[in-house]
Amino acid sequence: MARNELIHTYLSELEIYLSRINKVQAQEIVKEIESHIYDSLMMEEDNHDTTEVVLGRLGTPQELASVYIEHINIGVAPPKGLKPMTKITMEMSKSFYYLIFVLGGSLGLSLIATALAKLIVPSKFGVWIAEHGNSIIVSFSNNSYHSKEIPAIWLVPISLLAGLVTLYLTKRLTQLLKVFV
């Protein structure tokens, strides 16, 4: 394959992988890479490096596109030596995102369910304190002779408010973390 055909094929593939970003930015990146390739070939004519060697130094079009997309999304180009660290931090961010989503959502829904349970069956659901005061139980339970029920009408507004606040904060935090996922 002729030198210009190799370069054209490489740049066409690069443009396909850059389709996730703004078209103007993608065209600027392709022009920048193209000029870099031709400059490298002109400098390397003395060393007799081929087009394949110059393109090989850049990496595959997919790898090069992912570096530029990360540069545009994050704002800072990752150092070449820290490429594995970038992947590790991206995976950690993804894990943290899903952890917040699951735990925050579960806690918020549990608190709202607590408020609804107290409203629906107030005699069966409540707060009990053990005989010697060493534990507090919030559950569906019959009033045991070893524990004393605490009047817990306050449980409804507090758990409802806490559940709604938890769900709201979970939603906001996951929206902020979505940038890193």
C-alpha positions in Angstrom: 0.0 0.0 0.0 1.3 3.4 -0.9 2.3 5.9 1.8 -0.6 8.3 1.3 -3.1 5.4 1.2 -1.8 4.1 4.6 -2.1 7.6 6.1 -5.5 8.2 4.6 -6.8 4.8 6.0 -5.3 5.6 9.4 -6.9 9.0 9.5 -10.3 7.7 8.3 -10.4 5.1 11.1 -9.3 7.8 13.6 -12.2 10.0 12.4 -14.7 7.1 12.9 -13.5 6.6 16.5 -13.7 10.4 17.2 -17.4 10.5 16.1 -18.4 10.7 19.8 -17.1 14.3 20.1 -18.0 17.5 18.3 -17.4 17.2 14.6 -15.3 20.4 14.5 -13.1 19.2 17.3 -12.7 15.8 15.5 -11.6 17.5 12.3 -9.1 19.6 14.2 -7.7 16.5 15.8 -7.4 14.7 12.5 -5.6 17.7 10.9 -3.3 17.9 13.8 -2.4 14.2 13.6 -2.0 14.4 9.8 0.5 17.2 10.1 2.3 15.3 12.9 2.6 12.2 10.6 3.9 14.2 7.7 6.4 16.1 9.9 7.6 12.9 11.4 8.0 11.3 8.0 10.0 14.3 6.8 12.3 14.2 9.9 12.6 10.5 9.7 13.6 10.4 6.0 17.2 10.5 7.1 16.7 7.4 9.4 14.7 5.6 6.6 11.7 5.0 8.9 8.7 3.8 7.0 5.2 5.1 7.3 4.2 1.9 9.2 6.8 2.7 11.9 5.6 6.3 12.3 2.0 5.2 12.5 3.0 2.4 14.9 4.4 4.9 17.3 1.1 6.7 17.4 -0.7 3.4 18.3 -4.0 2.2 16.8 -6.6 4.8 15.8 -8.9 3.5 18.5 -6.2 4.0 21.2 -5.3 7.5 19.9 -9.0 8.5 19.7 -9.6 7.4 23.3 -6.7 9.5 24.6 -8.0 12.6 22.8 -11.6 11.9 24.0 -10.4 11.6 27.6 -8.4 14.8 27.1 -11.5 16.6 25.9 -13.8 15.2 28.6 -11.5 15.5 31.6 -9.5 18.5 30.4 -6.0 17.3 31.0 -4.1 14.8 28.8 -3.1 11.8 30.8 0.7 11.2 31.0 1.8 8.3 28.7 3.3 6.4 31.6 0.1 6.5 33.7 -2.3 5.0 31.2 -2.9 1.9 33.4 -3.6 4.2 36.3 -6.2 6.1 34.3 -8.1 2.9 33.6 -7.9 1.9 37.3 -9.2 5.2 38.5 -12.0 5.1 35.8 -13.0 1.6 37.1 -12.9 2.8 40.7 -15.1 5.8 39.8 -17.5 3.5 38.2 -17.6 1.2 41.2 -18.1 4.2 43.6 -20.9 5.5 41.4 -22.8 2.2 41.6 -22.1 1.8 45.3 -23.5 5.3 46.0 -26.5 4.5 43.7 -27.3 1.2 45.4 -26.6 2.1 49.0 -28.1 5.6 48.9 -31.2 4.4 47.1 -31.7 1.4 49.4 -31.3 3.6 52.5 -33.7 6.2 51.3 -36.3 3.7 50.2 -36.0 1.9 53.6 -36.5 5.0 55.5 -39.6 5.9 53.5 -40.9 2.3 53.9 -40.5 2.7 57.7 -42.7 5.9 57.7 -45.3 4.2 55.6 -45.3 1.0 57.7 -45.9 3.1 60.9 -48.8 4.9 59.1 -50.4 1.7 57.8 -50.1 -0.6 60.9 -49.2 1.6 63.9 -49.9 -1.0 66.5 -47.6 -3.6 64.9 -44.7 -1.4 63.8 -42.8 0.8 66.2 -39.9 1.4 68.4 -39.2 -0.8 71.4 -36.6 -0.4 74.1 -35.2 -3.5 75.9 -35.8 -4.0 79.6 -32.5 -2.8 80.8 -32.2 0.0 78.1 -29.3 -1.6 76.3 -30.9 -1.9 72.9 -33.5 -0.2 70.7 -35.6 -2.1 68.2 -37.4 -0.6 65.2 -39.4 -3.4 63.6 -42.6 -5.3 63.1 -43.1 -7.0 66.4 -45.5 -7.9 69.1 -45.0 -6.0 72.2 -42.8 -8.4 74.2 -43.1 -8.5 77.9 -39.3 -7.9 78.1 -39.5 -4.6 76.2 -41.4 -1.4 76.5 -42.8 0.4 73.4 -41.9 4.1 73.0 -44.7 6.2 71.5 -43.2 6.7 68.1 -45.5 9.0 66.1 -42.4 11.1 65.5 -41.0 8.2 63.5 -43.2 9.0 60.5 -42.1 12.6 59.7 -38.5 12.0 60.7 -38.0 8.8 58.6 -40.0 10.3 55.7 -37.9 13.4 55.7 -34.7 11.5 56.1 -35.6 9.1 53.3 -36.5 12.0 50.9 -33.3 13.9 51.8 -31.2 10.7 51.3 -32.8 10.0 47.9 -32.3 13.6 46.8 -28.6 13.6 47.9 -28.1 10.2 46.2 -29.6 11.6 43.0 -27.4 14.7 43.1 -24.2 12.8 43.9 -24.8 10.2 41.2 -25.3 13.1 38.7 -22.0 14.6 39.8 -20.3 11.2 39.6 -21.8 10.4 36.1 -19.1 12.7 34.6 -16.4 10.3 35.7 -18.2 7.1 34.7 
